[in-house]
Amino acid sequence: HVASFSRKDEPRGERTMEWGTTHAFRHAPHAPEVIYDTGGIGKEAMVRLVGCDALHVVERAVAIARIVGGNFE
């Protein structure tokens, strides 16, 4: 499951990392495995991978890299 948020909706004084992730979890119909935003003025776009532990996140990152053409043997 993939979720996203717009940095335009970020309340003033909030930190994007914490606010965006929380916002995505609260508004997604299912627990997201990937959360992304497209950035904003002075803010780079970002993708967050979510997993039950670090190994799960690494496995997901490697799987995505293979799909887009990376060789991680």
N, CA, C and O atoms as CSV, one atom per row, in Angstrom:
chain,resi,resn,atom,element,x,y,z
A,1,HIS,N,N,0.834,-1.182,0.000
A,1,HIS,CA,C,0.000,0.000,0.000
A,1,HIS,C,C,0.877,1.244,0.000
A,1,HIS,O,O,1.893,1.312,0.692
A,2,VAL,N,N,0.468,2.203,-0.776
A,2,VAL,CA,C,1.224,3.440,-0.943
A,2,VAL,C,C,0.356,4.605,-0.485
A,2,VAL,O,O,-0.836,4.654,-0.787
A,3,ALA,N,N,0.954,5.537,0.239
A,3,ALA,CA,C,0.247,6.738,0.682
A,3,ALA,C,C,1.127,7.947,0.383
A,3,ALA,O,O,2.343,7.831,0.232
A,4,SER,N,N,0.490,9.095,0.301
A,4,SER,CA,C,1.242,10.327,0.062
A,4,SER,C,C,0.598,11.468,0.830
A,4,SER,O,O,-0.486,11.335,1.399
A,5,PHE,N,N,1.293,12.584,0.828
A,5,PHE,CA,C,0.746,13.798,1.418
A,5,PHE,C,C,1.341,14.983,0.689
A,5,PHE,O,O,2.373,14.873,0.026
A,6,SER,N,N,0.682,16.108,0.820
A,6,SER,CA,C,1.159,17.340,0.202
A,6,SER,C,C,1.783,18.216,1.278
A,6,SER,O,O,1.186,18.451,2.328
A,7,ARG,N,N,2.965,18.684,1.008
A,7,ARG,CA,C,3.615,19.580,1.966
A,7,ARG,C,C,2.876,20.912,2.080
A,7,ARG,O,O,3.089,21.659,3.035
A,8,LYS,N,N,2.013,21.212,1.116
A,8,LYS,CA,C,1.198,22.432,1.192
A,8,LYS,C,C,0.235,22.375,2.373
A,8,LYS,O,O,-0.178,23.412,2.892
A,9,ASP,N,N,-0.128,21.144,2.804
A,9,ASP,CA,C,-1.070,20.973,3.905
A,9,ASP,C,C,-0.403,20.990,5.273
A,9,ASP,O,O,-1.082,20.949,6.299
A,10,GLU,N,N,0.915,21.052,5.290
A,10,GLU,CA,C,1.661,21.000,6.550
A,10,GLU,C,C,1.360,22.229,7.404
A,10,GLU,O,O,1.532,23.359,6.947
A,11,PRO,N,N,0.912,22.016,8.642
A,11,PRO,CA,C,0.655,23.165,9.518
A,11,PRO,C,C,1.949,23.922,9.825
A,11,PRO,O,O,3.019,23.325,9.937
A,12,ARG,N,N,1.835,25.208,9.956
A,12,ARG,CA,C,2.990,26.048,10.268
A,12,ARG,C,C,3.601,25.598,11.599
A,12,ARG,O,O,2.888,25.325,12.565
A,13,GLY,N,N,4.914,25.527,11.629
A,13,GLY,CA,C,5.611,25.151,12.856
A,13,GLY,C,C,5.774,23.650,13.047
A,13,GLY,O,O,6.455,23.216,13.975
A,14,GLU,N,N,5.159,22.853,12.182
A,14,GLU,CA,C,5.298,21.394,12.277
A,14,GLU,C,C,6.525,20.950,11.506
A,14,GLU,O,O,6.979,21.638,10.591
A,15,ARG,N,N,7.054,19.808,11.877
A,15,ARG,CA,C,8.181,19.223,11.151
A,15,ARG,C,C,7.630,18.238,10.134
A,15,ARG,O,O,6.852,17.350,10.482
A,16,THR,N,N,8.030,18.391,8.879
A,16,THR,CA,C,7.459,17.609,7.786
A,16,THR,C,C,7.605,16.115,7.987
A,16,THR,O,O,6.651,15.375,7.751
A,17,MET,N,N,8.766,15.647,8.415
A,17,MET,CA,C,8.979,14.202,8.551
A,17,MET,C,C,7.928,13.591,9.477
A,17,MET,O,O,7.263,12.623,9.109
A,18,GLU,N,N,7.782,14.142,10.655
A,18,GLU,CA,C,6.842,13.591,11.625
A,18,GLU,C,C,5.395,13.824,11.192
A,18,GLU,O,O,4.581,12.900,11.202
A,19,TRP,N,N,5.083,15.056,10.814
A,19,TRP,CA,C,3.709,15.379,10.442
A,19,TRP,C,C,3.269,14.584,9.220
A,19,TRP,O,O,2.185,14.001,9.223
A,20,GLY,N,N,4.082,14.552,8.185
A,20,GLY,CA,C,3.708,13.880,6.942
A,20,GLY,C,C,3.473,12.396,7.124
A,20,GLY,O,O,2.502,11.851,6.599
A,21,THR,N,N,4.353,11.737,7.861
A,21,THR,CA,C,4.200,10.305,8.102
A,21,THR,C,C,2.931,10.033,8.899
A,21,THR,O,O,2.160,9.139,8.551
A,22,THR,N,N,2.713,10.790,9.954
A,22,THR,CA,C,1.500,10.622,10.762
A,22,THR,C,C,0.258,10.889,9.925
A,22,THR,O,O,-0.712,10.135,9.998
A,23,HIS,N,N,0.278,11.944,9.139
A,23,HIS,CA,C,-0.855,12.300,8.279
A,23,HIS,C,C,-1.164,11.166,7.299
A,23,HIS,O,O,-2.326,10.806,7.106
A,24,ALA,N,N,-0.128,10.610,6.687
A,24,ALA,CA,C,-0.327,9.523,5.719
A,24,ALA,C,C,-0.950,8.303,6.387
A,24,ALA,O,O,-1.869,7.702,5.830
A,25,PHE,N,N,-0.469,7.925,7.567
A,25,PHE,CA,C,-1.039,6.774,8.275
A,25,PHE,C,C,-2.494,7.025,8.651
A,25,PHE,O,O,-3.326,6.125,8.534
A,26,ARG,N,N,-2.806,8.224,9.097
A,26,ARG,CA,C,-4.180,8.525,9.529
A,26,ARG,C,C,-5.171,8.550,8.375
A,26,ARG,O,O,-6.345,8.229,8.562
A,27,HIS,N,N,-4.716,8.927,7.184
A,27,HIS,CA,C,-5.636,9.095,6.060
A,27,HIS,C,C,-5.621,7.955,5.051
A,27,HIS,O,O,-6.421,7.958,4.116
A,28,ALA,N,N,-4.739,6.991,5.216
A,28,ALA,CA,C,-4.678,5.854,4.289
A,28,ALA,C,C,-5.695,4.795,4.714
A,28,ALA,O,O,-5.892,4.578,5.910
A,29,PRO,N,N,-6.342,4.133,3.754
A,29,PRO,CA,C,-7.306,3.089,4.106
A,29,PRO,C,C,-6.639,1.849,4.703
A,29,PRO,O,O,-7.279,1.097,5.438
A,30,HIS,N,N,-5.359,1.630,4.393
A,30,HIS,CA,C,-4.588,0.511,4.928
A,30,HIS,C,C,-3.230,1.043,5.364
A,30,HIS,O,O,-2.785,2.082,4.876
A,31,ALA,N,N,-2.573,0.344,6.271
A,31,ALA,CA,C,-1.241,0.768,6.713
A,31,ALA,C,C,-0.305,0.835,5.508
A,31,ALA,O,O,-0.113,-0.169,4.823
A,32,PRO,N,N,0.275,1.992,5.242
A,32,PRO,CA,C,1.139,2.123,4.065
A,32,PRO,C,C,2.492,1.443,4.258
A,32,PRO,O,O,3.036,1.399,5.361
A,33,GLU,N,N,3.015,0.919,3.160
A,33,GLU,CA,C,4.366,0.363,3.128
A,33,GLU,C,C,5.336,1.388,2.556
A,33,GLU,O,O,6.539,1.342,2.813
A,34,VAL,N,N,4.788,2.310,1.776
A,34,VAL,CA,C,5.564,3.389,1.167
A,34,VAL,C,C,4.788,4.687,1.363
A,34,VAL,O,O,3.583,4.743,1.118
A,35,ILE,N,N,5.486,5.727,1.805
A,35,ILE,CA,C,4.888,7.057,1.942
A,35,ILE,C,C,5.777,8.019,1.159
A,35,ILE,O,O,6.998,8.022,1.322
A,36,TYR,N,N,5.159,8.829,0.314
A,36,TYR,CA,C,5.962,9.772,-0.468
A,36,TYR,C,C,5.313,11.142,-0.476
A,36,TYR,O,O,4.115,11.297,-0.237
A,37,ASP,N,N,6.152,12.132,-0.762
A,37,ASP,CA,C,5.647,13.470,-1.045
A,37,ASP,C,C,6.446,14.010,-2.216
A,37,ASP,O,O,7.569,13.572,-2.464
A,38,THR,N,N,5.872,14.951,-2.928
A,38,THR,CA,C,6.522,15.488,-4.127
A,38,THR,C,C,7.330,16.753,-3.843
A,38,THR,O,O,7.771,17.427,-4.775
A,39,GLY,N,N,7.524,17.074,-2.590
A,39,GLY,CA,C,8.336,18.230,-2.232
A,39,GLY,C,C,7.549,19.524,-2.284
A,39,GLY,O,O,6.319,19.524,-2.342
A,40,GLY,N,N,8.262,20.594,-2.264
A,40,GLY,CA,C,7.654,21.913,-2.294
A,40,GLY,C,C,8.753,22.950,-2.458
A,40,GLY,O,O,9.912,22.596,-2.679
A,41,ILE,N,N,8.410,24.200,-2.356
A,41,ILE,CA,C,9.403,25.265,-2.495
A,41,ILE,C,C,10.430,25.119,-1.369
A,41,ILE,O,O,10.097,25.216,-0.188
A,42,GLY,N,N,11.671,24.887,-1.758
A,42,GLY,CA,C,12.736,24.719,-0.781
A,42,GLY,C,C,12.735,23.384,-0.065
A,42,GLY,O,O,13.494,23.195,0.886
A,43,LYS,N,N,11.898,22.453,-0.501
A,43,LYS,CA,C,11.803,21.128,0.133
A,43,LYS,C,C,11.937,20.061,-0.940
A,43,LYS,O,O,11.210,20.081,-1.933
A,44,GLU,N,N,12.863,19.131,-0.746
A,44,GLU,CA,C,13.043,18.071,-1.724
A,44,GLU,C,C,11.956,17.007,-1.578
A,44,GLU,O,O,11.415,16.795,-0.493
A,45,ALA,N,N,11.653,16.352,-2.679
A,45,ALA,CA,C,10.717,15.227,-2.655
A,45,ALA,C,C,11.348,14.094,-1.847
A,45,ALA,O,O,12.572,13.979,-1.776
A,46,MET,N,N,10.505,13.260,-1.239
A,46,MET,CA,C,11.036,12.215,-0.388
A,46,MET,C,C,10.149,10.976,-0.432
A,46,MET,O,O,8.931,11.068,-0.582
A,47,VAL,N,N,10.787,9.816,-0.299
A,47,VAL,CA,C,10.086,8.541,-0.187
A,47,VAL,C,C,10.500,7.914,1.128
A,47,VAL,O,O,11.683,7.894,1.470
A,48,ARG,N,N,9.523,7.402,1.867
A,48,ARG,CA,C,9.789,6.718,3.129
A,48,ARG,C,C,9.324,5.279,2.986
A,48,ARG,O,O,8.195,5.034,2.561
A,49,LEU,N,N,10.168,4.336,3.330
A,49,LEU,CA,C,9.786,2.929,3.335
A,49,LEU,C,C,9.476,2.544,4.769
A,49,LEU,O,O,10.207,2.908,5.690
A,50,VAL,N,N,8.386,1.804,4.954
A,50,VAL,CA,C,7.937,1.419,6.282
A,50,VAL,C,C,8.011,-0.096,6.396
A,50,VAL,O,O,7.613,-0.809,5.475
A,51,GLY,N,N,8.516,-0.588,7.511
A,51,GLY,CA,C,8.589,-2.026,7.733
A,51,GLY,C,C,8.584,-2.341,9.211
A,51,GLY,O,O,8.682,-1.451,10.056
A,52,CYS,N,N,8.469,-3.632,9.512
A,52,CYS,CA,C,8.401,-4.058,10.914
A,52,CYS,C,C,9.768,-4.008,11.595
A,52,CYS,O,O,9.848,-3.949,12.822
A,53,ASP,N,N,10.847,-4.032,10.802
A,53,ASP,CA,C,12.196,-3.898,11.344
A,53,ASP,C,C,13.130,-3.448,10.219
A,53,ASP,O,O,12.719,-3.339,9.064
A,54,ALA,N,N,14.376,-3.191,10.569
A,54,ALA,CA,C,15.329,-2.664,9.587
A,54,ALA,C,C,15.549,-3.629,8.425
A,54,ALA,O,O,15.654,-3.195,7.278
A,55,LEU,N,N,15.621,-4.923,8.702
A,55,LEU,CA,C,15.843,-5.902,7.639
A,55,LEU,C,C,14.693,-5.881,6.635
A,55,LEU,O,O,14.921,-5.963,5.428
A,56,HIS,N,N,13.477,-5.773,7.122
A,56,HIS,CA,C,12.300,-5.707,6.250
A,56,HIS,C,C,12.383,-4.486,5.330
A,56,HIS,O,O,12.066,-4.580,4.145
A,57,VAL,N,N,12.799,-3.367,5.863
A,57,VAL,CA,C,12.927,-2.145,5.062
A,57,VAL,C,C,14.027,-2.306,4.013
A,57,VAL,O,O,13.852,-1.894,2.866
A,58,VAL,N,N,15.149,-2.896,4.391
A,58,VAL,CA,C,16.237,-3.120,3.435
A,58,VAL,C,C,15.784,-4.055,2.326
A,58,VAL,O,O,16.062,-3.801,1.154
A,59,GLU,N,N,15.090,-5.133,2.676
A,59,GLU,CA,C,14.592,-6.064,1.659
A,59,GLU,C,C,13.653,-5.356,0.687
A,59,GLU,O,O,13.709,-5.593,-0.520
A,60,ARG,N,N,12.810,-4.506,1.201
A,60,ARG,CA,C,11.893,-3.747,0.349
A,60,ARG,C,C,12.666,-2.786,-0.552
A,60,ARG,O,O,12.349,-2.661,-1.735
A,61,ALA,N,N,13.668,-2.115,-0.012
A,61,ALA,CA,C,14.475,-1.183,-0.806
A,61,ALA,C,C,15.214,-1.912,-1.928
A,61,ALA,O,O,15.274,-1.416,-3.053
A,62,VAL,N,N,15.773,-3.075,-1.632
A,62,VAL,CA,C,16.477,-3.852,-2.656
A,62,VAL,C,C,15.499,-4.319,-3.727
A,62,VAL,O,O,15.822,-4.283,-4.914
A,63,ALA,N,N,14.307,-4.758,-3.323
A,63,ALA,CA,C,13.296,-5.193,-4.296
A,63,ALA,C,C,12.922,-4.047,-5.233
A,63,ALA,O,O,12.796,-4.249,-6.441
A,64,ILE,N,N,12.747,-2.865,-4.693
A,64,ILE,CA,C,12.421,-1.698,-5.522
A,64,ILE,C,C,13.585,-1.381,-6.458
A,64,ILE,O,O,13.372,-1.100,-7.637
A,65,ALA,N,N,14.805,-1.424,-5.943
A,65,ALA,CA,C,15.978,-1.139,-6.774
A,65,ALA,C,C,16.082,-2.127,-7.929
A,65,ALA,O,O,16.440,-1.741,-9.042
A,66,ARG,N,N,15.778,-3.381,-7.680
A,66,ARG,CA,C,15.825,-4.377,-8.755
A,66,ARG,C,C,14.777,-4.080,-9.820
A,66,ARG,O,O,15.033,-4.253,-11.011
A,67,ILE,N,N,13.613,-3.640,-9.399
A,67,ILE,CA,C,12.548,-3.320,-10.354
A,67,ILE,C,C,12.981,-2.184,-11.280
A,67,ILE,O,O,12.689,-2.203,-12.475
A,68,VAL,N,N,13.675,-1.202,-10.723
A,68,VAL,CA,C,14.084,-0.053,-11.536
A,68,VAL,C,C,15.443,-0.251,-12.200
A,68,VAL,O,O,15.966,0.668,-12.830
A,69,GLY,N,N,16.015,-1.441,-12.064
A,69,GLY,CA,C,17.209,-1.769,-12.828
A,69,GLY,C,C,18.505,-1.843,-12.064
A,69,GLY,O,O,19.568,-1.929,-12.679
A,70,GLY,N,N,18.463,-1.813,-10.749
A,70,GLY,CA,C,19.700,-1.926,-9.979
A,70,GLY,C,C,20.164,-3.368,-9.869
A,70,GLY,O,O,19.342,-4.284,-9.871
A,71,ASN,N,N,21.458,-3.578,-9.776
A,71,ASN,CA,C,22.022,-4.912,-9.605
A,71,ASN,C,C,22.673,-4.967,-8.229
A,71,ASN,O,O,23.700,-4.329,-7.998
A,72,PHE,N,N,22.079,-5.725,-7.319
A,72,PHE,CA,C,22.547,-5.764,-5.939
A,72,PHE,C,C,22.891,-7.177,-5.510
A,72,PHE,O,O,22.537,-7.596,-4.408
A,73,GLU,N,N,23.575,-7.914,-6.367
A,73,GLU,CA,C,23.971,-9.296,-6.065
A,73,GLU,C,C,25.220,-9.306,-5.232
A,73,GLU,O,O,25.714,-10.374,-4.873
